[in-house]
Structures are given as C-alpha cells and as structure tokens.
C-alpha cells in the first residue's frame, strides 16, 4: 500500500478497526477514511454507494460487523444474520464497482464446523454442521468469504479474507450480557473485587478450550497480509495456543487480585468444545504473534479499570 493511498477502515471505532487504525498511523499512513455508524450506516445500500462514489478509496479493511457472545447470538439471530449480510454485501459490492485495489474481509473462527478436527485448518470450512448458538452469524461470515472469492473469480478483484481467532483488546465490549467470554470475565472479577463478593459465577463447565489473540497483534497481521498476501483462499490468524475457560478465569482472577471463589454454572451451554486455529500457513509466510495471553490480559485489565 502506497503511503499516500486512501484507505477506508470500515468499523474504525470497534476493537478490531481501532487496532488497524492505530497500526496504519504508526506505519505512516494518514490518508484514512473514517466514518462512524451515525455518519455512514453500512446497512444502507444507497448510503454506502454514495460514500464510495464520492470518496473512491484505494484500499478497504472491512472490520465492521455486528458481534457478540453466546447469549447475544442466541437472542438476536435475525439481527446477526441480516445486519452482517447487509454490511458486507454493500461494502464488497461497492468496492468492486469503484475499482478498489485491494480489500480485506475479516471472518471469525466460530464459523468453522462445531466438531471439526483440531487444530482448525482452512480447508475444514463447510465440512460439517455449525455451532447452533451462532449459526446466523457464521452463515453471514461464510457468505462474506465466498463473496470475496466469487468477485475475485468473476471480476478479477484482489479481495482477500482472513480468519481471526477469539480476540480481546482495547475498545472491547464489556456489556454484562452481550460480551465475549474474556471481557465478560474481566468485568465480573473487577466488580466482584470492588463489591467484596464471595464468589464469581462462570457460565458453563469451564472445560471448553479457547485461543485468544490480542487485537493489536491481529492488526499487525492484517497489515502484513495486505502487503504480502494475494491468494483466493482465506488464511487463519491466531497464536496456535489454547487455554481452558477455567484456567482463563483463574488467570484473570490472579491479574485482578480477586480472592473469592469460582463457581461454574453447568446449566449454561458451553458452545464448541475446542476451538484452536492451525496457523502453520501464516507462520510459513513469516508472521507470528508478539503479545502472550497473560501480558495481554494485564494490559486490558489495566485499561478496563482506568477507562470503564
């Protein structure tokens, strides 16, 4: 990407988009197109068409999406399907119509089949049934990946897709019901310590295994791939390491300094038993994560205490 290129970051105020924004500015890119959702509703086809026609971006990072944890995905199935399809349909199609040089679409590791072999290789997509609790979101994201492939095949567009693992970082969602597991636990332990609560309840058995990547590492990988990757097949982004939800809770408990008990609510769903990415393809291309989980949790816990 040329330093003077006009780069549109869709979703620049979210956790992923803001990390990409910081990375680009750090690398000397300042001709950035940024619009809040109130300034540009990406679900609105005409508004997106007008924006692209007026601004003519050279490069696009598509990091805008409606996201949430198990509870949010189970509750708002129609919203997750409709809004994500609308956002990506509008941005990808207008990128084609307005001759964008390169677009990156971001999927999510939760769109792999529920019982796919571990670790998850790129070729396992669409080889089995999805996790029911987030099926609408997964279907939308799969459609986005296939859309990038189709526009590449039919129109010759250089549209690439990346598949991040579970993410955490600055500007995360700490909503008590709609957040993902790591930020949800950070909030729970902080509030339990603040209120001298005797126990913290963790949803599920604590047995599922999850992989976590710091959002600034993801942004570094996205930047690297935009410079060095031009293939039709999507590529996994992760650490290649996982941890049980129980051990994650114990780690956050230690970081927070909370001294009460952990209780597991086994009446709540666990979701997919294990979700570890095979990142050998990315490693072979020369990129690896830099921030390990404990260091990353200490960074975001400190940020949470300071800003939330």
N, C-alpha and C positions, 0 to 999 in steps of 0.2 A: 504494500500500500504506500502510495506516494505521500510524503509529509503534508502536502497541501490538499490532498484529496478530501472531498466532502463525505463525511462518514455519518450515517444515521444509526443511532443506538435506540432501538425500539424497547421501551421499558427501562429507561436510564435511571429511574429512581428506585427500582427494585433491588434486591440483594445482588442478583447476577449483573444486571445492567449497570448498576452503580460501580461495581467492581471493574467491569470493562471500561467504563468511563474513566476511572482513576488510572487504569493501566495505559490507556491511549494517551492521556495527558502527560503521564510520566515518560512515555516514549516520544513526546514532542508533537503529538497530533492535536491541533487546536481548532481545526475547521469542522467542528462536530455539530450535527443536527440533533437537537434535544427538544422533545415536546412532552409535557405532562399529559395524563389521560384526560384532564379537563380541557386542555388545549387541542388535543387530537384524539378522538375516540376511534381506536383502531378497529372496533366492531362496525363502524360506519363506512360502508363501501365508498360512497361519494367523497366523504371527508379524506379518506386515505388516497383516493385517486387525485383529488385536488392538491394534496400535500406533495405527492411525488411529482406531479406535473410542474408545480411551482419551484420545487427545491432541487430536483434532479440529483439525488445522492449518487456518489460513485460506488460506495460500499455500504452494506447493511448488516448489522448484527441484530438478529431477531430474538431478543431476550424477553419480550413481553408475553405474559401468559396469566391465566387465572390458575392459581396454585393453592394447595392446602394439604393437610394431613388426612388420615383415615376418616375422621368424623366429618370434615368438610366435604370430602369426596363422596361420602355415603349420603349426605344430606342434600347436596346441590348438584345432583347428577346431570340434570338438563342444562344448568348454567355452565358446568365444566365442559360439557360437550359442545354446546352452541358457541359460547364465547371464544373458546380456543380455536375452533374451526374458523370462525369469522375473522379473528385476528390474523391467523397465518394465511388464510386464503387471500385476504386483502393485501397484506404486505408482500407476499411472494408473487402474486399476480402483477401487482403494480411495479415490482422490481423488474420483472420481465418486460412489461410494456415500456418502461422508462430506461431500459438499457443499463441497469446496474451492473457493474463489472464483476462483483462477487458478493454473494450473500451467505451468511452462516445462520442456520436454523438450529436451535437447541432442543433436543428431545429430553428424555429422562429415563433413568434406569428402571423405573417402576413400570415401564411399558413392555418389558420382557415377559414371557410366559411365567406364570406363578411357580411352576415346578420345573423350570429349565435347569439343565445341568449347571453346576458351579465349578469355577467362576464363569460368568456370563460372557460368551464370545459374541461378536457382532452377528454371526450367521444364525444365532438362535432366535432372532426376532421372527415372530409369526410361525413358530413351530409348535405352539401349544396354547391352551386356554389362559386367559389373563386373570389377574387377581380381581375378584368381583368387586371389592370395595373401591377400586379406582379405575374400573373398566372404561367409563366415558372419557375420562382424561387421557387414558392410554390410547384409546381409539383415535382421538383427536391428534395426539402427538405422532402416532404411526402415520396418519394421513399427511401430516406435515413433512415427514421424512420422505414418504412416497411422492409427494408433490414436488419436492426438490429434485428427486431422481427423474420424475416424468418431464419436468421443464428442462432438465439437462439433456435428456434423450430427444425430446421433440424439438426444442428450440435452441439447444446448444448453450444454455445458461450455465455459468460457473456457480452453481448453488450447492453448498456443502452442508452436511448435518453432523452434529456432534452429540454424543450421548453422555451427559454428566451423571455421576453417581449422586447419592444424597449430599446436599450442600448445607453449609452454615456459614455465617459471616456477618459483616456489618450490614445494617438495614434489613435484618431478618424480621420475620413475622413472629411476634411473641404473644399473639392472641391466645387466651386461655382455652378456647375450644378449637380454633381453626389452624393452629400452627403444627409444624412437623415436630418429630419426637425430641430432637436435640434442643431447639429453642424452648419448647414446652417444658422440658426438664429444668433448663436454666431458670426459667421464671418460677417454677414450683419450688426449687431449692432456695432461691433468693427470698421468696415470700415466706417460706417455712422458717427460714432463719430469722427473718425480720419479725415474724409473729410468734417465735419460740414454739412452733408446732411440734407435737410429739412424733409425728410421722409424715412421710411423703408417700402418696399413692402413685404407683407407676402402673399404667394401663397394660394389661396382658400379663403373660407369664415371665417376661424378661429374657426368654430363651432365643428369640429371633436374632439373627446376625445381620448387622448392617455396616456399610462402608461410608465414611464421611470425608468430604473434601472441603477445604477452606475456600470460600468464594474468590479470594484474591489469587489462589492457585488456579482456579478454573479460568479466571480472566487471563492469566498468563498463558494457559494452554490455548484458549480461544485466539489470542493474538498470534501465538506461534503457528497455529493451524491456518489462520487467514494468510499468513506469509508463505507457508510451506506445504499446504495440502490442497489438492485439486481433484480428488477422486469422487466417483459417484457414491461409493459405499460410505455410510456413516461410520464414525470412529468413536470408541469409548474413551471417556475421560474419568480417571479416578486415581486411587492410591494403590489398589491391588491388595489392601489390607482391610479386615473387618473386625468387629467387636460385638459382643452380645449387648442387648439393651440393658441387661442387669449390670454388666461391667461399665457400660456407658454411664448409667445412673450413679454407680459408685465413684466413678471418676469426677463427675460433676459435683457430687456430694463433697468430695475431697477439696476440689477447687473452691467451692462456695464456703467451706468451713462449717457446714451444717452438721449437727451432732445427733440428730434424732434417728428414728428407724425408717427403713424402707419396707413398704407393703405392696405386694403385687396383686392387682385386681384381675384375677384369672377369668372373670366373667366377660371381660372385654376381648375383642378379637386381636390376634397377633399380626394378621396380614401374612405376607410371604415369609416362609421360614428362614430363608437366607437370600441375600442379595449382594453378591460380590462381583465386581467387574473384572474381566480379563483385559488388562491394559497393555498386553505384550505388543500390540500393533503400534500404540502410541509410544511406548518405550523404545521400540525399534527405530522410531523416527527421531529419537533424541530428546524427548521431553519427559521429565519426572516432576512430581510434586515436591515442594520445599518445606511446607509447614506441617509438622506432625500433629496428631489429634490433641494431645494434652496441651501443647503450646497454643494451638488454635482456640481451644476451649477457654484457656486463661485470658486470651485476647478478647474474645467475645463476651465473656462473663464480666470483665472489667468495663467493657463498652456498655453492656446492659445496665450495670449498676450506675454508671455515670449518666447515661442518656435516657433511660426508660423509667 
